[in-house]
Amino acid sequence: MATKQELAMEKYAAQLKKVGVPVNKALLESVTKGMGPSQYKLDSMFVAASDKAELARVHKSFIMKKCGVKDEAKAKKALDHAVDKMSGVRKKYRGAFYYIIAKKLGVK
């Protein structure tokens, strides 16, 4: 039987493939582990890319804190890249969104 995290990773991988992003399973696992229980709660499982406050939280909490990026321009470029890459997706899974950011930043 698959764990909650494995099931979530399957959803994220499917969404990433849908937008043409190759999936590195180790990186995806690392990103999802770092998300903790928020990935299972309905109110936090998706990213509202049209909400400026939400994007500011992603910028501060994930890019600056978790990924350790200090360069504001680099952080903004990675965030904008994820928004653009997932622009055709109505419900953007946080795990897939964070994966695209991490990959753009070169996180291992």
PyMOL commands that set and color helices and strands:
alter all, ss='L'
color gray80, all
select helices_A, chain A and resi 4-18+25-40+52-66+72-85+94-105
alter helices_A, ss='H'
color red, helices_A
select strands_A, chain A and resi 46-47+92-93
alter strands_A, ss='S'
color yellow, strands_A
deselect
rebuild
show_as cartoon
